[in-house]
């Protein structure tokens, strides 16, 4: 199971590593958008935009639906779960280090 989680995390981080894909996520974060409008807003070709949307979909970061002849895309926040989980693991240790540093500084001021 952990190997699958690692693979999901790798796929998601690779998708997020590209600036065009992050820009697409910004465009589709609040409402579903068709490929043509995403491409126009970002100054990309529809082919390039479709490619990046495919990567985002495979990484679980975007989802698509049909509205008549239009294919609309929107952010899938569940796709960020692997990254969120990975980063959350860093906080307890870092917060403990910060607490120790503050307490040490307070003791030094008293002493």
PEUR-V346241 format. One record per residue. N is the residue number from 1. RES is the residue in one small letter. D_CENTER is the distance of its C-alpha to the mean C-alpha in Angstrom with 2 decimals. Layout:
n->N res->RES d_center->D_CENTER
n->N res->RES d_center->D_CENTER
This chain:
n->1 res->x d_center->21.44
n->2 res->x d_center->19.84
n->3 res->x d_center->19.83
n->4 res->x d_center->17.82
n->5 res->x d_center->15.19
n->6 res->x d_center->15.20
n->7 res->x d_center->14.95
n->8 res->x d_center->11.93
n->9 res->x d_center->10.21
n->10 res->x d_center->11.65
n->11 res->x d_center->10.65
n->12 res->x d_center->6.89
n->13 res->x d_center->7.46
n->14 res->x d_center->9.90
n->15 res->x d_center->7.96
n->16 res->x d_center->5.73
n->17 res->x d_center->9.27
n->18 res->x d_center->10.80
n->19 res->x d_center->11.47
n->20 res->x d_center->12.53
n->21 res->x d_center->9.42
n->22 res->x d_center->7.58
n->23 res->x d_center->10.92
n->24 res->x d_center->10.98
n->25 res->x d_center->8.00
n->26 res->x d_center->10.14
n->27 res->x d_center->13.14
n->28 res->x d_center->12.29
n->29 res->x d_center->10.71
n->30 res->x d_center->14.25
n->31 res->x d_center->16.31
n->32 res->x d_center->16.70
n->33 res->x d_center->17.68
n->34 res->x d_center->19.79
n->35 res->x d_center->19.15
n->36 res->x d_center->22.08
n->37 res->x d_center->20.97
n->38 res->x d_center->17.49
n->39 res->x d_center->19.42
n->40 res->x d_center->22.02
n->41 res->x d_center->19.86
n->42 res->x d_center->18.15
n->43 res->x d_center->21.38
n->44 res->x d_center->20.28
n->45 res->x d_center->22.44
n->46 res->x d_center->21.79
n->47 res->x d_center->21.90
n->48 res->x d_center->19.21
n->49 res->x d_center->16.98
n->50 res->x d_center->17.79
n->51 res->x d_center->17.01
n->52 res->x d_center->13.45
n->53 res->x d_center->13.03
n->54 res->x d_center->14.53
n->55 res->x d_center->12.12
n->56 res->x d_center->9.14
n->57 res->x d_center->11.58
n->58 res->x d_center->12.62
n->59 res->x d_center->9.28
n->60 res->x d_center->9.29
n->61 res->x d_center->6.50
n->62 res->x d_center->9.59
n->63 res->x d_center->13.12
n->64 res->x d_center->16.39
n->65 res->x d_center->19.78
n->66 res->x d_center->23.18
n->67 res->x d_center->25.15
n->68 res->x d_center->28.44
n->69 res->x d_center->27.99
n->70 res->x d_center->24.60
n->71 res->x d_center->21.34
n->72 res->x d_center->18.75
n->73 res->x d_center->14.96
n->74 res->x d_center->12.65
n->75 res->x d_center->9.08
n->76 res->x d_center->9.20
n->77 res->x d_center->7.83
n->78 res->x d_center->9.51
n->79 res->x d_center->7.17
n->80 res->x d_center->5.03
n->81 res->x d_center->8.65
n->82 res->x d_center->9.21
n->83 res->x d_center->7.19
n->84 res->x d_center->8.71
n->85 res->x d_center->11.94
n->86 res->x d_center->12.14
n->87 res->x d_center->11.84
n->88 res->x d_center->14.13
n->89 res->x d_center->16.69
n->90 res->x d_center->17.27
n->91 res->x d_center->18.27
n->92 res->x d_center->21.58
n->93 res->x d_center->23.05
n->94 res->x d_center->22.05
n->95 res->x d_center->23.42
n->96 res->x d_center->26.55
n->97 res->x d_center->27.02
n->98 res->x d_center->26.76
n->99 res->x d_center->29.22
n->100 res->x d_center->31.59
n->101 res->x d_center->31.53
n->102 res->x d_center->32.33
n->103 res->x d_center->35.05
n->104 res->x d_center->36.49
n->105 res->x d_center->36.68
n->106 res->x d_center->38.35
n->107 res->x d_center->40.87
n->108 res->x d_center->41.66
n->109 res->x d_center->42.44
n->110 res->x d_center->44.74
n->111 res->x d_center->46.45
